[in-house]
């Protein structure tokens, strides 16, 4: 399996970079997409080829019963992924491992890390921690990120020009579409997903082989059909949280990321925000439509409020729905999380009004879910609290 590269999206990114109005931003963007990205992709291609020669065992590595945690961004996918990831039966990609999808690249990083610990007094590690603070520090109050903690699998497509993370760098959601994979022609879906399987296989081999892949990706809500086609034995965990909370929170995260990289194009930001809201509706509804056509696929549904209030009971129910057993050791881990469970004030502030969101449109388009999860009651309670504060 060679490294996957989406030439069509790459050309779109080039046109988008060339349309930047500010000369300095245009030069920087063009340099990145014309030079940096192709060089990285070429390096990955070489290392992918070497994988099959240096580690022939990967050809026999199986991907069995993977678990995909999906749902709108800010709906608890990260917390669920962290809780389930504490069970030793699972394997997941860390942030840095997603940037280096080849097994050979990962082995080289392990070698450099060993040399850094034993020879260089962890100098490389200290520099990487400083880099983390510069890059991730400004958004950690919204979404905690670090090189050595699990992150969304979609990042593995970044140097393939096929990752939704491109839209977190610049507001280009009106130009490129990383969500609607299920609507692509079958051959296009297969190429993308076979590359993804090849990456997962390498990660499982690295983590011991006899483990289960655990993934959390909001953007995968648009590729549920593609995942079922590639992984017929897949299992899904679908997260649900009040869209009055998730949609403005996601927009806040996107706008914060765009502003961090300099003066953003106000017109493109407005268009990207509009597209993001439309995708938000599909994020809630599309997985339900696909899974309704595949009743044989195991799935568990999680209410964010239950996850926060009763993490142990919620994860135990997820396991039961997926046909998994809870070991005594993992049950003890969940109990510790249960003991720590409490409401807390977040530093992440956002509002519907900040982004001009229409609550009536959201309520209308997601009416079945509002009625099913009783989100209207939450909204009424929040309004009463705000009135009491004023």
C-alpha positions in Angstrom: 0.0 0.0 0.0 1.5 3.3 -1.1 1.0 6.6 0.7 -2.4 8.2 -0.2 -2.4 11.7 -1.7 -5.5 13.6 -2.7 -4.3 15.6 -5.8 -7.7 17.2 -6.5 -7.9 18.7 -3.0 -4.2 19.7 -3.2 -4.9 21.7 -6.3 -7.9 23.4 -4.6 -5.6 24.3 -1.6 -3.1 25.8 -4.0 -5.9 28.0 -5.6 -7.1 28.9 -2.1 -3.5 29.9 -1.0 -3.0 31.9 -4.2 -6.3 33.9 -3.5 -5.0 35.2 -0.2 -5.2 39.0 -0.3 -2.3 39.7 2.1 1.1 39.2 0.3 2.9 37.8 3.3 0.1 35.3 4.0 -0.1 34.4 0.4 3.6 33.6 0.2 3.6 31.6 3.4 0.5 29.6 2.3 1.9 28.9 -1.2 5.3 27.8 0.2 3.5 25.4 2.5 1.2 23.7 -0.1 3.7 23.8 -3.0 6.9 22.8 -1.1 6.4 21.5 2.4 3.3 19.3 1.8 4.7 17.5 -1.3 8.1 16.9 0.4 6.4 15.4 3.4 4.2 13.2 1.3 7.2 12.1 -0.7 9.0 11.2 2.5 6.0 9.3 3.8 5.8 7.4 0.5 9.4 6.2 0.8 8.9 5.1 4.5 5.6 3.4 3.6 7.5 1.3 1.0 10.2 0.5 3.6 7.6 -0.7 6.1 6.8 -3.7 4.0 10.4 -4.7 3.7 11.6 -3.9 7.3 8.5 -5.2 9.1 6.9 -7.9 6.9 4.7 -8.8 9.9 2.4 -5.9 9.1 1.1 -7.8 6.1 -0.4 -10.4 8.5 -1.7 -7.9 11.1 -5.5 -8.1 11.3 -7.9 -5.2 12.2 -10.7 -6.8 14.1 -13.8 -5.2 15.6 -12.6 -1.6 15.7 -14.6 0.9 17.8 -15.4 4.3 16.3 -16.5 7.1 18.7 -18.4 9.7 16.7 -20.6 12.6 17.3 -20.6 16.4 17.0 -17.5 18.1 18.1 -17.7 19.1 21.8 -20.1 16.3 22.6 -17.9 14.2 24.8 -16.0 12.2 22.2 -12.7 13.0 23.8 -13.8 12.1 27.4 -15.3 8.8 26.2 -12.1 8.0 24.2 -10.0 8.7 27.2 -12.1 6.6 29.5 -12.3 3.6 27.2 -8.6 4.1 26.3 -7.7 3.3 29.9 -8.8 -0.3 29.2 -5.6 -2.1 28.1 -7.4 -4.0 25.3 -7.5 -0.9 23.1 -4.9 0.8 20.8 -5.1 4.4 19.7 -3.1 7.0 17.8 -1.2 9.6 19.7 -0.9 13.1 18.1 2.7 12.7 17.0 1.9 9.2 15.6 -0.7 10.6 13.4 1.8 13.1 11.9 4.1 10.1 11.1 1.9 7.4 9.8 4.7 5.0 8.7 5.8 2.3 11.1 9.4 3.0 10.1 9.0 6.7 11.1 7.5 5.7 14.4 10.4 3.3 15.1 12.9 6.1 14.3 11.2 8.4 16.7 11.4 5.8 19.4 15.1 5.5 18.7 15.6 9.3 18.9 13.6 9.4 22.2 15.8 6.7 23.7 19.0 8.6 22.7 17.5 11.8 24.1 16.9 10.1 27.5 20.2 8.2 27.7 22.6 10.6 25.9 21.3 14.1 25.5 19.7 14.6 28.9 16.2 15.1 27.5 17.1 18.3 25.7 15.0 17.4 22.7 12.0 16.6 25.0 12.3 20.0 26.7 12.3 21.8 23.3 9.3 19.8 22.2 7.4 20.7 25.4 8.2 24.4 24.8 6.9 24.0 21.2 3.7 22.4 22.5 3.1 25.3 24.8 3.5 27.9 22.0 1.3 26.0 19.6 -1.3 24.3 21.8 -1.3 26.7 24.8 -3.8 29.3 23.5 -6.5 26.6 22.8 -6.0 24.2 25.7 -8.8 25.8 27.6 -11.1 24.7 24.7 -9.5 21.4 23.7 -6.6 19.8 25.5 -3.8 18.8 23.0 -0.3 17.5 23.4 2.1 15.4 21.2 1.8 12.3 23.4 -1.9 12.1 24.0 -4.5 10.5 21.7 -6.0 12.7 19.0 -8.5 12.3 16.2 -7.5 9.8 13.5 -8.5 12.3 10.8 -5.2 14.0 11.4 -3.4 11.1 9.7 -4.7 12.4 6.4 -3.2 15.8 6.8 -0.2 15.4 4.6 -2.5 13.6 2.1 -4.4 16.8 1.8 -7.5 14.9 2.9 -7.9 15.9 6.5 -10.5 18.2 8.0 -7.7 19.7 10.1 -6.9 21.9 7.1 -10.0 23.8 7.9 -8.8 24.6 11.4 -5.7 26.3 9.9 -7.6 28.6 7.5 -11.3 29.3 6.9 -11.5 27.4 3.6 -14.7 25.3 4.3 -16.4 27.0 1.3 -13.6 25.7 -1.0 -13.0 22.1 0.2 -15.2 19.4 1.6 -13.6 16.9 4.0 -16.9 15.7 5.5 -19.1 14.1 2.8 -16.9 11.1 2.2 -20.0 8.8 2.0 -21.2 10.9 -1.0 -18.0 10.3 -3.0 -17.9 7.6 -5.8 -17.2 4.1 -4.4 -13.7 3.9 -5.9 -12.7 7.2 -4.2 -14.1 6.0 -0.9 -12.2 2.7 -1.2 -8.8 4.4 -1.9 -9.2 6.7 1.1 -10.3 3.9 3.5 -7.8 1.3 2.4 -5.1 3.8 3.2 -6.7 4.4 6.6 -6.8 0.6 7.2 -3.1 0.4 6.3 -2.3 3.1 8.9 -4.4 1.4 11.5 -2.7 -1.9 10.8 0.7 -0.4 11.4 -0.4 1.2 14.7 -1.8 -2.1 15.9 1.4 -3.9 15.0 3.4 -1.2 16.9 1.2 -1.6 20.0 1.4 -5.4 20.3 -0.9 -6.7 17.6 -3.5 -8.4 19.8 -5.4 -5.1 20.6 -8.5 -3.3 19.3 -8.3 0.0 17.4 -10.2 2.8 19.3 -10.9 5.9 17.3 -12.7 9.2 18.1 -13.6 11.5 15.2 -16.4 14.0 14.9 -15.7 14.3 11.1 -16.2 10.6 10.8 -19.9 11.2 11.1 -19.8 11.9 7.4 -18.1 8.6 6.5 -20.1 6.0 8.5 -21.0 4.1 5.3 -17.4 4.1 4.2 -16.3 2.8 7.5 -18.8 0.0 7.5 -17.8 -0.9 3.9 -14.1 -1.1 4.9 -14.6 -2.6 8.4 -17.8 -4.8 8.3 -17.2 -5.8 11.9 -16.9 -2.2 13.2 -18.7 -1.0 16.3 -19.9 2.6 16.9 -20.3 4.8 19.9 -22.5 7.8 19.1 -22.4 10.9 21.3 -25.3 13.3 21.8 -25.2 16.7 23.4 -27.5 19.7 23.2 -26.7 21.5 19.8 -27.2 24.9 21.5 -24.0 24.0 23.3 -22.0 22.1 20.7 -22.4 24.3 17.6 -21.3 27.6 19.1 -18.5 25.9 21.0 -17.2 24.4 17.7 -17.4 27.8 16.0 -15.5 29.4 18.9 -12.8 26.8 18.5 -12.5 27.3 14.8 -12.4 31.1 15.0 -9.8 30.9 17.8 -7.6 28.7 15.6 -8.0 31.0 12.5 -7.1 34.1 14.5 -4.0 32.4 16.0 -2.6 32.3 12.5 -2.9 36.0 11.7 -5.5 38.2 10.2 -8.2 36.0 8.8 -10.3 36.9 5.8 -13.6 38.0 7.3 -15.6 36.9 4.2 -14.1 33.4 4.2 -14.6 33.1 7.9 -18.3 34.0 7.5 -18.7 31.5 4.7 -16.8 28.8 6.6 -19.0 29.4 9.7 -22.1 29.0 7.5 -20.8 25.7 6.0 -19.9 24.5 9.5 -23.4 25.0 10.8 -24.9 23.1 7.8 -22.4 20.2 8.5 -23.4 20.3 12.1 -27.0 19.3 11.2 -25.7 16.4 9.1 -23.3 15.4 11.9 -26.3 14.8 14.1 -28.5 13.1 11.5 -26.3 11.3 8.9 -25.0 8.5 11.3 -28.6 7.7 12.3 -29.6 7.4 8.6 -26.7 5.1 7.8 -27.0 2.9 10.8 -30.7 2.5 10.2 -29.8 0.8 7.0 -27.3 -1.5 8.9 -29.2 -2.8 11.9 -26.6 -5.6 12.3 -23.9 -3.1 13.2 -23.3 -2.9 17.0 -23.7 0.6 18.4 -24.1 2.4 21.7 -25.6 5.8 22.2 -24.3 8.2 24.9 -26.1 11.2 26.4 -23.4 13.7 27.4 -25.2 14.6 30.6 -25.1 11.0 31.7 -21.5 10.7 30.8 -20.6 13.7 33.0 -22.8 12.7 35.9 -22.2 9.0 35.9 -19.1 8.1 33.9 -18.8 4.5 35.3 -22.4 3.5 34.7 -22.3 5.2 31.2 -19.2 3.4 30.0 -20.4 0.1 31.5 -23.6 0.4 29.4 -21.5 1.2 26.3 -19.6 -2.0 26.9 -22.8 -4.0 27.3 -24.2 -2.5 24.1 -21.1 -3.3 22.1 -20.8 -6.8 23.5 -17.7 -6.1 25.6 -16.9 -7.3 29.1 -15.6 -5.0 31.8 -12.6 -6.4 33.6 -12.2 -5.9 37.4 -9.1 -3.7 36.8 -11.0 -1.4 34.3 -14.0 -1.3 36.6 -11.8 0.0 39.4 -10.4 2.7 37.0 -14.0 3.7 36.1 -14.8 3.9 39.8 -12.0 6.4 40.3 -13.4 8.5 37.5 -16.8 8.2 39.1 -15.4 9.5 42.5 -13.9 12.5 40.7 -17.1 13.3 38.7 -18.4 16.7 39.5 -19.7 19.8 37.8 -17.0 22.3 37.0 -16.8 25.7 35.5 -15.0 25.9 32.2 -12.9 28.7 30.9 -14.3 28.1 27.5 -17.0 30.8 26.9 -19.3 31.0 23.9 -22.8 32.0 23.0 -25.4 31.5 20.3 -25.6 35.3 19.8 -21.8 35.6 19.2 -22.2 33.8 15.9 -25.7 34.9 14.9 -27.1 31.4 15.3 -30.9 30.9 15.0 -32.1 28.7 17.9 -35.4 28.2 16.1 -33.8 26.8 13.0 -31.6 24.4 15.1 -34.7 23.3 17.1 -36.7 22.7 13.9 -34.1 20.8 12.0 -33.1 18.6 14.9 -36.6 18.3 16.4 -36.7 14.5 16.8 -33.5 14.6 18.8 -34.7 17.5 20.9 -37.8 15.5 21.8 -35.8 12.3 22.3 -33.2 13.7 24.7 -35.3 16.4 26.3 -33.0 19.3 25.4 -35.8 21.8 25.6 -35.9 21.3 29.4 -32.1 22.1 29.5 -32.7 25.2 27.5 -35.5 26.4 29.8 -33.4 25.7 32.9 -30.4 27.6 31.5 -32.6 30.6 30.7 -34.0 30.5 34.2 -30.5 30.5 35.7 -29.4 33.4 33.5 -32.5 35.4 34.4 -31.7 34.8 38.1 -28.2 36.1 37.6 -29.4 39.3 36.0 
